[in-house]
């Protein structure tokens, strides 16, 4: 009898027995899937625990327009995924609603393909898991209150609300929310840090940054009764005051669903009016049209077979701005309510764009051809199974990836992968401007200027915290750096690297924080990961390291204002330059303070990129050993030295940081450019 019971127990799945695995991966995102595959390929026992019923997260949840940045730095299993996408679409039978030759993003001679249908992505990821013989357990949600068992700081097992327990030697939190990380007592942040915390320029509140397309370009009244503040604010406008630009808050990027639409009639499901449709939630949309903004507010990027990955666009679109602040730390029931509200809003938006009387006929006509794809998301009413959680919790580790890493302004240690996409934050808030109109806030889109490294130290908890946990999705980043890191290919890369590290930590019996990086690096490179890449120079960029004397770049200046960064017109020093937005006269100033190696005479040069819209009278003050000398610079004219510099003269300076150059926009008659100041020893 005892023998029969033992045989019966062994025949159960490992999860039912509560057996210990080498690696437990929580979260079936694309990053989680690749982590599980890598652990299995390295010969470890592994289980992938997914709270829902699908694999792939956003990769299979509608985000088929891969925000990949520089594709050369996507290696390992991530690149293998996109190579399988290409192999799938190489087959003629894959093209059921469109001819392959008519799809512009299929390129026969390339090794990989970067756009795809959701169902294709999920099948490929399931194939990876099946081939690696990974045990996948669906529908098991972490018991966040008491489901993480700890031995000191070490996780010994996780238990789910469904009553299953998964014990392991190493754990990987691959969720978008960081629930396992938080339950294990690991430090994390939510929201936007102030720029001052990590010496950044793009973090925090960003009114002035919103100069792109995702803003109100027409004057739209924010009040229920136009012109009457006492009537209250329209739905979606935040009544809480915004901190000053550059200060932090708890707001996070807006979420949406990345719809898979189609204009193929036989595969199209019409948008239906939701039962809880509330016109008040769309009043800003209607007023924006009535104010003259006739842009169709969606971005339908073409996927194969007549489908799309549809994203947010313009002033009022699919992003449900301001309605997700509680989501990162909310309980499951509250999260479900938030997700349902997002779904209801987006369903109503789509119906309104096609049918509502206050939407201009021209817009309705343009949108009339679209519907949901009938052969996608068949178990969720053709809507994506995954909401786009652009950011939630972010771990705070010994090393925090910041704007300085993205711009390669510091030497990021211990690379386990690379990012390269824009530092991209969607809007976080709607507010009433000083002149009494509604505006969006939080949109930032700035290129890092090329690939950058992501540190191993950013995917493991800080010293003294959980020694057997890896966090490749909610990794240690500032808000604005996460805006670049948070791309699905990068999550796949980091998932693989985390699993590799977990397996090596098991083999060498060390904590995650103490793993031999050289051994990890060797294995990652052997598995095709890309850890280094020479950054291609931006058009017109001049590396400050190649310049004579002491150079102080705009990023290192002491500034009030001059928040807008650009690289449109070269040449320029570093990755770009700043300007004053041709606004706030006399209120924007920047002080360049060199650390001079010796006392003596130095020629002082100021860099700027010339253009007809620049100020002809930019005010500059040189503070030197003999006092202060005021100058004006005509930034309309091409600089005479290498097309980049103008000399302000030669001055005597003391050793160290006693001197400075201050640039202001007081009295300026155009844009004032802030680039760099050079101190060249006089001969």
C-alpha positions as CSV (number, residue, x, y, z in Angstrom):
1,X,0.0,0.0,0.0
2,X,2.8,2.4,0.9
3,X,4.5,1.6,-2.4
4,X,1.3,2.4,-4.3
5,X,0.8,5.7,-2.5
6,X,4.4,6.7,-3.3
7,X,3.9,5.8,-7.0
8,X,0.7,7.8,-7.0
9,X,2.4,10.9,-5.5
10,X,5.3,10.7,-7.9
11,X,2.8,10.6,-10.8
12,X,1.4,14.0,-9.8
13,X,2.7,17.2,-11.3
14,X,5.6,18.6,-9.3
15,X,3.5,21.7,-8.4
16,X,0.8,19.6,-6.8
17,X,3.5,17.7,-4.7
18,X,4.9,21.0,-3.5
19,X,8.3,19.8,-4.7
20,X,11.3,22.2,-4.8
21,X,12.5,23.5,-8.1
22,X,15.8,25.0,-8.9
23,X,14.2,28.1,-10.4
24,X,10.7,29.4,-9.9
25,X,9.6,32.1,-12.3
26,X,6.5,34.1,-11.4
27,X,4.9,35.9,-14.3
28,X,4.4,34.6,-17.9
29,X,5.4,37.7,-19.6
30,X,7.8,37.4,-22.6
31,X,10.6,38.1,-20.1
32,X,9.3,35.4,-17.8
33,X,9.0,32.9,-20.6
34,X,12.6,33.5,-21.8
35,X,13.8,33.2,-18.2
36,X,12.1,29.8,-17.8
37,X,13.4,28.6,-21.2
38,X,17.0,29.6,-20.3
39,X,16.9,27.9,-16.9
40,X,15.7,24.7,-18.5
41,X,18.3,24.9,-21.2
42,X,20.9,25.1,-18.4
43,X,19.7,21.9,-17.0
44,X,17.7,23.2,-14.1
45,X,14.3,22.2,-12.9
46,X,12.0,25.1,-13.5
47,X,8.4,26.1,-13.2
48,X,6.7,29.1,-14.8
49,X,3.7,30.3,-12.7
50,X,1.3,32.6,-14.6
51,X,-1.6,34.2,-12.8
52,X,-3.7,34.4,-16.0
53,X,-4.3,32.1,-18.9
54,X,-1.9,33.4,-21.6
55,X,1.8,33.5,-22.2
56,X,3.6,36.6,-23.4
57,X,2.2,39.6,-21.6
58,X,2.2,42.5,-24.0
59,X,4.2,40.7,-26.7
60,X,1.2,38.5,-27.2
61,X,-1.2,41.1,-25.9
62,X,-1.3,43.4,-28.9
63,X,2.1,45.1,-28.8
64,X,3.2,43.8,-32.2
65,X,4.9,47.0,-33.2
66,X,8.3,46.3,-31.5
67,X,9.8,49.4,-30.0
68,X,13.2,47.9,-30.4
69,X,15.5,50.9,-30.9
70,X,18.8,49.6,-32.2
71,X,18.1,46.1,-33.3
72,X,21.8,45.1,-33.4
73,X,21.8,44.9,-29.6
74,X,19.0,42.4,-29.3
75,X,20.6,39.1,-29.0
76,X,20.2,35.7,-27.4
77,X,16.7,34.2,-27.0
78,X,15.1,37.5,-27.7
79,X,16.6,37.6,-31.2
80,X,15.7,34.0,-31.6
81,X,12.1,34.9,-31.0
82,X,12.1,37.5,-33.7
83,X,13.9,35.1,-36.0
84,X,11.0,32.7,-35.5
85,X,8.6,35.4,-36.3
86,X,10.4,35.9,-39.6
87,X,10.4,32.1,-40.3
88,X,6.6,32.0,-39.6
89,X,5.9,34.7,-42.2
90,X,8.4,33.2,-44.7
91,X,5.7,30.6,-45.2
92,X,3.1,31.5,-47.9
93,X,0.3,29.9,-45.8
94,X,0.9,32.4,-43.0
95,X,-0.7,35.1,-45.2
96,X,-4.4,34.6,-45.0
97,X,-5.8,38.1,-45.4
98,X,-3.0,39.8,-47.3
99,X,-0.3,39.1,-49.9
100,X,3.1,38.9,-48.4
101,X,4.5,41.2,-51.1
102,X,2.0,43.9,-50.0
103,X,3.3,44.1,-46.5
104,X,6.1,46.7,-46.2
105,X,7.7,45.3,-43.0
106,X,8.4,41.8,-44.4
107,X,11.9,41.9,-45.8
108,X,13.0,38.7,-47.4
109,X,16.7,39.1,-46.8
110,X,16.6,40.1,-43.1
111,X,17.3,37.5,-40.4
112,X,14.4,38.6,-38.2
113,X,11.0,40.3,-38.3
114,X,9.8,42.8,-35.8
115,X,6.1,43.1,-36.4
116,X,3.6,40.3,-35.9
117,X,0.1,39.2,-35.0
118,X,-0.7,38.6,-31.3
119,X,-1.7,34.9,-31.7
120,X,1.5,34.2,-33.7
121,X,3.6,35.7,-30.9
122,X,1.9,33.6,-28.2
123,X,2.3,30.4,-30.2
124,X,6.0,31.0,-30.8
125,X,6.5,31.6,-27.0
126,X,4.5,28.4,-26.2
127,X,6.7,26.5,-28.7
128,X,9.9,27.7,-26.9
129,X,8.5,26.6,-23.6
130,X,7.3,23.2,-24.9
131,X,10.7,22.5,-26.6
132,X,12.5,23.3,-23.3
133,X,10.0,21.1,-21.4
134,X,9.2,23.9,-19.0
135,X,6.4,23.1,-16.6
136,X,3.8,26.0,-17.0
137,X,1.1,26.4,-14.4
138,X,-1.7,28.8,-15.3
139,X,-4.3,30.6,-13.2
140,X,-2.3,30.7,-10.0
141,X,-2.1,34.2,-8.5
142,X,0.4,34.9,-5.7
143,X,-1.1,35.2,-2.2
144,X,0.4,38.6,-1.6
145,X,-0.5,38.8,2.1
146,X,1.0,35.5,3.3
147,X,2.2,33.6,0.2
148,X,5.9,34.3,0.4
149,X,7.8,32.1,2.9
150,X,11.1,33.6,4.0
151,X,14.1,32.1,5.8
152,X,15.6,35.3,7.0
153,X,15.6,37.4,3.8
154,X,15.7,34.4,1.5
155,X,12.5,33.2,-0.3
156,X,11.9,29.5,0.3
157,X,8.6,29.2,-1.5
158,X,5.6,31.1,-2.9
159,X,2.0,30.1,-2.4
160,X,-0.9,31.1,-4.5
161,X,-4.5,31.9,-3.7
162,X,-5.4,28.6,-5.4
163,X,-3.6,26.7,-2.7
164,X,-0.5,25.7,-4.6
165,X,3.0,26.1,-3.2
166,X,6.2,26.3,-5.3
167,X,9.4,25.9,-3.4
168,X,12.7,26.9,-5.0
169,X,16.3,27.7,-4.7
170,X,16.1,30.8,-6.9
171,X,13.1,33.0,-7.8
172,X,12.5,35.4,-10.7
173,X,9.8,38.0,-10.5
174,X,8.9,38.6,-14.2
175,X,5.6,40.4,-13.6
176,X,4.9,43.9,-14.8
177,X,3.7,44.8,-11.2
178,X,6.6,43.4,-9.1
179,X,4.2,41.6,-6.7
180,X,6.7,38.9,-5.7
181,X,9.4,41.4,-5.2
182,X,7.2,43.6,-2.9
183,X,5.9,40.6,-0.9
184,X,9.5,39.5,-0.4
185,X,10.3,42.8,1.3
186,X,12.5,44.3,-1.4
187,X,12.7,48.1,-1.7
188,X,10.9,49.7,-4.5
189,X,9.6,53.0,-5.8
190,X,6.4,54.1,-7.5
191,X,6.0,57.3,-9.5
192,X,8.4,60.0,-10.6
193,X,11.6,61.0,-8.7
194,X,12.7,64.6,-8.7
195,X,15.5,65.4,-11.1
196,X,17.7,66.3,-8.1
197,X,17.7,62.7,-6.8
198,X,19.7,61.2,-9.6
199,X,21.1,64.3,-11.3
200,X,18.7,64.0,-14.2
201,X,17.0,66.5,-16.5
202,X,14.0,64.5,-17.8
203,X,12.5,63.0,-14.6
204,X,9.7,64.5,-12.5
205,X,6.8,66.7,-13.5
206,X,7.2,67.8,-17.1
207,X,4.9,70.5,-18.2
208,X,7.5,72.1,-20.5
209,X,8.5,68.8,-22.0
210,X,5.1,68.3,-23.6
211,X,5.9,69.8,-27.0
212,X,5.1,66.7,-29.0
213,X,1.9,65.5,-30.6
214,X,0.3,64.0,-27.5
215,X,-1.0,67.3,-26.2
216,X,-3.9,69.8,-26.7
217,X,-3.1,72.1,-29.6
218,X,-6.4,73.9,-29.4
219,X,-7.8,75.8,-26.4
220,X,-10.2,73.6,-24.6
221,X,-12.2,74.8,-21.6
222,X,-11.8,72.5,-18.6
223,X,-15.0,73.3,-16.7
224,X,-18.3,71.4,-16.7
225,X,-20.0,74.8,-17.4
226,X,-17.6,76.5,-19.8
227,X,-15.9,79.5,-18.2
228,X,-17.3,78.7,-14.7
229,X,-14.6,77.2,-12.3
230,X,-17.3,76.8,-9.7
231,X,-19.1,74.2,-11.9
232,X,-16.2,71.8,-11.4
233,X,-13.7,70.1,-13.6
234,X,-14.5,67.8,-16.5
235,X,-13.8,64.1,-16.1
236,X,-10.2,63.2,-16.4
237,X,-8.7,66.5,-15.2
238,X,-6.7,66.3,-12.0
239,X,-7.8,68.7,-9.3
240,X,-4.7,68.0,-7.2
241,X,-2.0,70.6,-7.8
242,X,1.1,69.6,-9.8
243,X,4.5,70.2,-8.2
244,X,7.0,72.4,-10.0
245,X,8.6,71.1,-13.1
246,X,11.4,68.6,-12.3
247,X,9.9,67.7,-8.9
248,X,8.7,64.2,-8.1
249,X,5.2,62.8,-7.4
250,X,3.4,59.5,-7.3
251,X,1.9,59.7,-10.7
252,X,2.7,57.0,-13.3
253,X,2.5,56.8,-17.1
254,X,-1.0,56.2,-18.5
255,X,-2.2,52.7,-19.4
256,X,-4.2,51.6,-22.4
257,X,-5.0,48.4,-24.4
258,X,-3.0,47.9,-27.6
259,X,-5.9,46.9,-29.8
260,X,-5.5,44.6,-32.7
261,X,-7.8,46.2,-35.3
262,X,-8.4,45.3,-38.9
263,X,-10.0,46.8,-42.0
264,X,-10.5,43.4,-43.7
265,X,-14.3,43.1,-43.8
266,X,-14.5,39.4,-43.4
267,X,-12.3,39.4,-40.3
268,X,-13.8,42.6,-38.7
269,X,-15.8,42.7,-35.5
270,X,-17.7,46.1,-35.2
271,X,-17.1,48.3,-32.2
272,X,-20.1,48.2,-29.9
273,X,-21.4,50.8,-27.6
274,X,-20.7,49.6,-24.0
275,X,-23.7,49.3,-21.8
276,X,-22.2,51.8,-19.3
277,X,-21.3,54.4,-21.9
278,X,-21.1,57.8,-20.1
279,X,-20.9,60.8,-22.4
280,X,-19.3,62.9,-19.6
281,X,-16.1,60.8,-19.9
282,X,-15.6,61.9,-23.5
283,X,-16.5,65.6,-23.1
284,X,-12.8,66.6,-23.6
285,X,-12.7,64.6,-26.8
286,X,-15.8,66.3,-28.1
287,X,-14.7,69.8,-27.1
288,X,-11.3,69.2,-28.6
289,X,-12.9,68.4,-31.9
290,X,-15.2,71.4,-31.6
291,X,-12.1,73.6,-30.9
292,X,-10.7,72.6,-34.3
293,X,-8.4,69.7,-33.7
294,X,-9.5,67.2,-36.3
295,X,-6.7,64.7,-36.0
296,X,-7.9,61.1,-35.8
297,X,-6.7,60.2,-32.3
298,X,-5.3,56.7,-32.7
299,X,-2.1,55.3,-34.2
300,X,-2.9,52.1,-36.1
301,X,0.5,50.6,-37.0
302,X,0.2,47.9,-39.6
303,X,0.7,44.3,-38.7
304,X,0.5,41.3,-41.1
305,X,-2.8,40.2,-42.6
306,X,-4.5,43.5,-42.5
307,X,-4.2,44.0,-38.7
308,X,-2.8,46.7,-36.5
309,X,-1.1,47.4,-33.3
310,X,-3.1,50.5,-32.3
311,X,-1.6,52.9,-29.9
312,X,-2.5,56.2,-28.2
313,X,-2.1,59.4,-30.3
314,X,-2.7,63.1,-29.9
315,X,-4.7,65.0,-27.2
316,X,-7.5,62.6,-26.2
317,X,-6.9,59.0,-27.2
318,X,-6.7,55.5,-25.8
319,X,-4.5,56.4,-22.8
320,X,-6.8,56.7,-19.8
321,X,-4.7,59.5,-18.3
322,X,-4.8,59.8,-14.5
323,X,-6.9,56.7,-13.8
324,X,-4.1,54.3,-12.9
325,X,-2.3,55.9,-9.9
326,X,-3.4,53.2,-7.5
327,X,-2.9,50.2,-9.7
328,X,0.8,49.4,-8.9
329,X,0.1,48.7,-5.2
330,X,-3.6,48.0,-5.3
331,X,-5.1,44.6,-4.3
332,X,-6.3,42.3,-6.9
333,X,-9.9,43.3,-6.7
334,X,-9.1,47.0,-7.0
335,X,-6.8,46.3,-9.9
336,X,-9.6,44.4,-11.6
337,X,-11.8,47.4,-11.2
338,X,-9.2,49.7,-12.6
339,X,-8.7,47.4,-15.6
340,X,-12.4,47.2,-16.2
341,X,-12.7,51.0,-16.1
342,X,-9.9,51.2,-18.7
343,X,-11.6,48.7,-20.9
344,X,-15.0,50.4,-20.7
345,X,-13.4,53.8,-21.5
346,X,-11.6,52.4,-24.5
347,X,-14.6,50.6,-25.8
348,X,-16.7,53.8,-25.5
349,X,-13.9,55.8,-27.2
350,X,-13.9,53.5,-30.2
351,X,-17.7,53.6,-30.5
352,X,-17.8,57.3,-30.2
353,X,-15.2,57.9,-32.9
354,X,-17.3,55.9,-35.3
355,X,-20.8,57.0,-34.2
356,X,-21.2,60.0,-31.9
357,X,-22.9,63.1,-33.3
358,X,-20.3,65.4,-31.8
359,X,-17.4,63.7,-33.6
360,X,-16.9,65.5,-36.9
361,X,-18.2,63.5,-39.9
362,X,-14.8,63.6,-41.5
363,X,-13.3,61.8,-38.5
364,X,-16.2,59.3,-38.3
365,X,-15.7,58.5,-42.0
366,X,-12.0,57.9,-41.6
367,X,-12.5,55.6,-38.6
368,X,-15.5,53.8,-40.0
369,X,-13.5,51.1,-41.8
370,X,-12.0,49.7,-38.6
371,X,-13.1,47.0,-36.2
372,X,-11.5,44.4,-33.9
373,X,-9.8,41.4,-35.5
374,X,-12.2,38.4,-35.3
375,X,-9.4,35.8,-35.1
376,X,-7.5,37.5,-32.2
377,X,-8.2,37.3,-28.5
378,X,-11.1,35.0,-29.1
379,X,-11.5,34.2,-25.4
380,X,-11.6,37.9,-24.3
381,X,-14.1,39.3,-26.7
382,X,-11.4,40.2,-29.2
383,X,-9.9,42.7,-26.7
384,X,-6.3,42.2,-25.5
385,X,-5.9,39.9,-22.5
386,X,-3.2,42.2,-21.1
387,X,-3.5,45.9,-20.2
388,X,-0.4,47.9,-21.1
389,X,1.2,48.5,-17.7
390,X,3.8,51.0,-18.8
391,X,5.2,51.2,-15.3
392,X,4.2,50.1,-11.9
393,X,6.7,49.3,-9.1
394,X,10.4,49.7,-9.8
395,X,13.0,48.1,-7.6
396,X,15.5,50.3,-5.7
397,X,18.7,48.3,-5.8
398,X,22.4,49.2,-5.1
399,X,22.5,50.5,-8.7
400,X,19.7,52.5,-10.2
401,X,19.7,52.9,-14.0
402,X,19.1,56.6,-14.7
403,X,19.3,59.1,-17.5
404,X,23.0,59.2,-16.9
405,X,23.3,55.5,-18.0
406,X,20.9,55.9,-20.9
407,X,23.1,58.8,-22.2
408,X,26.3,56.9,-21.4
409,X,27.5,59.8,-19.2
410,X,28.8,57.3,-16.6
411,X,30.4,53.9,-16.9
412,X,27.6,51.5,-16.3
413,X,29.1,48.4,-14.6
414,X,28.5,44.7,-15.2
415,X,26.3,44.7,-18.3
416,X,23.7,42.0,-18.7
417,X,22.0,43.5,-21.8
418,X,21.5,46.7,-23.6
419,X,18.7,49.3,-24.2
420,X,18.5,51.9,-26.9
421,X,15.0,53.1,-27.3
422,X,13.8,56.7,-26.5
423,X,13.5,57.8,-23.0
424,X,9.7,57.7,-23.4
425,X,7.1,58.6,-20.9
426,X,3.5,58.8,-21.8
427,X,1.4,61.5,-20.2
428,X,0.8,61.2,-16.4
429,X,-1.8,63.9,-15.8
430,X,-4.3,66.4,-17.1
431,X,-4.3,69.8,-15.5
432,X,-5.6,73.4,-15.9
433,X,-3.0,75.8,-17.2
434,X,-2.4,79.2,-15.8
435,X,-4.4,80.7,-18.7
436,X,-7.4,78.5,-17.9
437,X,-7.3,75.7,-20.4
438,X,-6.8,71.9,-20.2
439,X,-3.4,70.4,-21.0
440,X,-1.7,67.0,-20.8
441,X,1.5,66.6,-18.7
442,X,4.2,64.0,-18.5
443,X,4.9,63.2,-22.2
444,X,8.7,62.9,-22.8
445,X,10.4,61.5,-25.9
446,X,14.1,62.0,-26.0
447,X,16.6,59.7,-27.7
448,X,19.5,58.4,-25.6
449,X,21.7,58.8,-28.7
450,X,22.5,55.1,-29.1
451,X,22.7,51.8,-27.2
452,X,23.6,51.8,-23.5
453,X,24.4,49.1,-20.9
454,X,22.0,47.7,-18.2
455,X,23.8,46.7,-15.1
456,X,23.5,43.3,-13.4
457,X,23.2,45.2,-10.1
458,X,19.9,46.7,-11.3
459,X,18.2,43.3,-11.6
460,X,19.1,42.0,-8.1
461,X,18.0,43.5,-4.8
462,X,20.3,45.7,-2.8
463,X,22.8,44.3,-0.4
464,X,21.1,43.0,2.7
465,X,17.8,42.2,0.9
466,X,16.5,39.1,-0.7
467,X,19.6,37.1,-1.8
468,X,17.9,34.6,-4.1
469,X,15.6,36.9,-6.2
470,X,16.0,38.4,-9.6
471,X,13.8,41.2,-11.0
472,X,14.3,41.6,-14.8
473,X,11.0,43.5,-15.5
474,X,10.4,45.8,-12.5
475,X,14.2,46.4,-12.4
476,X,16.0,49.2,-10.6
477,X,15.4,52.3,-12.7
478,X,14.4,55.9,-12.4
479,X,11.1,56.8,-13.9
480,X,12.6,58.3,-17.0
481,X,15.2,55.6,-17.5
482,X,12.5,53.0,-17.2
483,X,10.8,54.8,-20.1
484,X,13.6,53.5,-22.3
485,X,14.3,50.2,-20.6
486,X,10.7,49.0,-20.6
487,X,10.7,47.5,-24.1
488,X,9.6,43.9,-24.6
489,X,12.8,42.8,-26.4
490,X,14.8,44.2,-23.4
491,X,12.6,42.3,-20.9
492,X,13.4,39.1,-22.9
493,X,17.1,39.9,-22.8
494,X,17.0,40.6,-19.1
495,X,14.9,37.6,-18.4
496,X,17.4,35.3,-20.0
497,X,20.3,37.0,-18.2
498,X,18.5,36.7,-14.8
499,X,17.9,33.0,-15.3
500,X,21.5,32.5,-16.4
501,X,22.7,34.3,-13.2
502,X,20.2,32.2,-11.1
503,X,21.6,29.0,-12.5
504,X,25.2,30.0,-11.9
505,X,24.3,31.1,-8.4
506,X,22.9,27.7,-7.7
507,X,26.0,26.0,-9.1
508,X,28.4,28.1,-7.1
509,X,26.2,28.3,-4.0
510,X,26.4,32.1,-3.7
511,X,23.9,34.8,-3.2
512,X,22.7,36.7,-6.2
513,X,24.5,39.8,-5.0
514,X,27.8,37.9,-4.8
515,X,27.8,36.1,-8.1
516,X,31.1,36.2,-10.1
517,X,30.3,38.6,-12.9
518,X,33.1,37.4,-15.1
519,X,31.6,33.9,-15.2
520,X,28.2,35.3,-15.9
521,X,29.5,37.5,-18.7
522,X,31.3,34.5,-20.3
523,X,28.1,32.5,-20.3
524,X,25.9,35.3,-21.6
525,X,28.2,36.0,-24.5
526,X,28.4,32.3,-25.3
527,X,24.6,32.3,-25.5
528,X,24.5,35.2,-27.9
529,X,23.7,38.1,-25.6
530,X,24.9,41.5,-26.6
531,X,26.5,43.3,-23.7
532,X,28.5,46.1,-25.4
533,X,28.1,48.2,-28.5
534,X,29.8,51.3,-29.7
535,X,27.3,54.1,-29.8
536,X,26.9,55.5,-33.3
537,X,27.6,59.2,-33.2
538,X,24.6,61.4,-33.6
539,X,24.6,63.6,-36.7
540,X,26.7,66.6,-35.8
541,X,27.7,65.3,-32.4
542,X,31.1,66.2,-31.0
543,X,32.5,64.0,-28.3
544,X,33.6,66.4,-25.4
545,X,36.5,64.0,-24.6
546,X,38.1,64.9,-27.9
547,X,38.2,68.6,-27.1
548,X,41.1,70.6,-25.7
549,X,41.0,72.2,-22.2
550,X,38.1,71.9,-19.8
551,X,34.6,71.5,-21.3
552,X,31.4,71.9,-19.3
553,X,28.5,70.4,-21.1
554,X,24.9,71.7,-20.8
555,X,23.9,68.6,-18.7
556,X,26.5,69.7,-16.1
557,X,25.4,73.3,-15.8
558,X,23.6,74.7,-12.8
559,X,20.2,75.6,-14.4
560,X,17.0,77.3,-13.8
561,X,14.8,76.5,-16.8
562,X,16.4,75.5,-20.2
563,X,14.6,72.2,-19.8
564,X,14.0,71.5,-23.5
565,X,16.6,69.2,-25.0
566,X,17.1,68.9,-28.8
567,X,19.6,67.5,-31.3
568,X,17.8,68.8,-34.4
569,X,20.5,71.1,-35.7
570,X,24.2,70.3,-35.5
571,X,27.0,70.5,-34.7
572,X,26.7,70.3,-31.0
573,X,28.7,68.9,-28.0
574,X,27.7,65.6,-26.6
575,X,24.2,64.2,-27.4
576,X,22.4,67.5,-27.9
577,X,21.7,70.9,-26.6
578,X,19.1,72.8,-24.6
579,X,17.0,75.8,-25.3
580,X,14.6,78.1,-23.5
581,X,11.5,77.4,-25.6
582,X,11.6,81.1,-26.6
583,X,9.6,81.7,-23.3
584,X,9.9,83.0,-19.7
585,X,12.2,85.9,-20.5
586,X,14.6,86.7,-17.7
587,X,13.6,83.6,-15.8
588,X,15.9,81.0,-17.3
589,X,19.6,80.9,-16.5
590,X,22.5,78.5,-16.6
591,X,25.9,78.7,-14.9
592,X,28.8,76.7,-16.2
593,X,31.5,76.1,-13.5
594,X,34.8,74.5,-14.6
595,X,37.2,72.8,-12.3
596,X,40.4,74.3,-13.7
597,X,43.6,72.3,-13.1
598,X,45.8,75.4,-12.6
599,X,45.6,79.1,-12.3
600,X,46.3,81.1,-15.4
601,X,44.8,82.6,-18.6
602,X,42.1,80.7,-20.5
603,X,40.3,81.4,-23.7
604,X,36.6,81.0,-23.0
605,X,34.5,79.7,-25.8
606,X,30.7,79.1,-26.0
607,X,29.1,76.5,-28.3
608,X,25.7,76.9,-30.0
609,X,24.0,75.6,-33.1
610,X,23.0,78.6,-35.3
611,X,19.6,79.1,-36.9
612,X,17.4,82.0,-38.0
613,X,15.0,81.5,-35.0
614,X,17.8,82.0,-32.5
615,X,18.5,85.1,-30.3
616,X,20.8,87.7,-31.8
617,X,21.5,89.0,-28.3
618,X,22.0,86.0,-25.9
619,X,23.4,87.5,-22.7
620,X,26.6,85.9,-21.3
621,X,28.6,86.8,-18.2
622,X,32.2,85.6,-17.7
623,X,33.2,85.6,-14.0
624,X,37.0,85.5,-13.7
625,X,39.8,86.6,-11.3
626,X,39.5,90.2,-12.5
627,X,35.8,90.5,-12.0
628,X,32.9,90.0,-14.3
629,X,32.7,90.7,-18.1
630,X,29.3,90.9,-19.9
631,X,29.0,89.8,-23.5
632,X,26.2,89.1,-26.0
633,X,26.3,86.4,-28.6
634,X,24.4,86.4,-31.9
635,X,23.2,82.9,-32.2
636,X,21.7,83.5,-35.6
637,X,25.2,83.6,-37.1
638,X,27.3,80.5,-37.7
639,X,30.0,80.2,-34.9
640,X,33.4,81.1,-36.4
641,X,35.4,78.3,-34.7
642,X,34.7,74.9,-36.3
643,X,31.1,76.0,-36.9
644,X,30.6,75.3,-33.2
645,X,32.3,77.8,-31.0
646,X,32.5,81.6,-30.5
647,X,35.3,83.1,-28.4
648,X,34.4,85.4,-25.6
649,X,38.0,86.4,-25.0
650,X,40.9,85.4,-22.7
651,X,40.7,85.9,-19.0
652,X,42.7,85.2,-15.8
653,X,41.3,82.4,-13.6
654,X,42.2,80.9,-10.2
655,X,42.7,77.2,-9.9
656,X,39.6,75.2,-9.1
657,X,36.0,76.3,-9.3
658,X,36.2,80.0,-8.7
659,X,35.3,81.0,-12.3
660,X,32.1,80.6,-14.3
661,X,30.1,81.5,-17.4
662,X,26.4,82.4,-17.0
663,X,24.0,82.4,-19.9
664,X,20.4,83.9,-19.5
665,X,17.5,84.6,-21.7
666,X,16.9,88.1,-20.3
667,X,15.8,90.4,-23.1
668,X,16.4,87.8,-25.8
669,X,14.8,88.3,-29.2
670,X,14.7,84.6,-30.1
671,X,15.5,81.1,-28.8
672,X,18.6,81.0,-26.5
673,X,20.7,77.9,-27.1
674,X,22.6,76.2,-24.3
675,X,25.3,73.7,-25.4
676,X,28.7,73.8,-23.8
677,X,31.5,76.1,-22.6
678,X,35.2,75.4,-23.2
679,X,38.1,76.8,-21.3
680,X,41.3,76.5,-23.4
681,X,44.7,77.4,-21.7
682,X,46.1,80.4,-23.4
683,X,49.5,80.0,-25.0
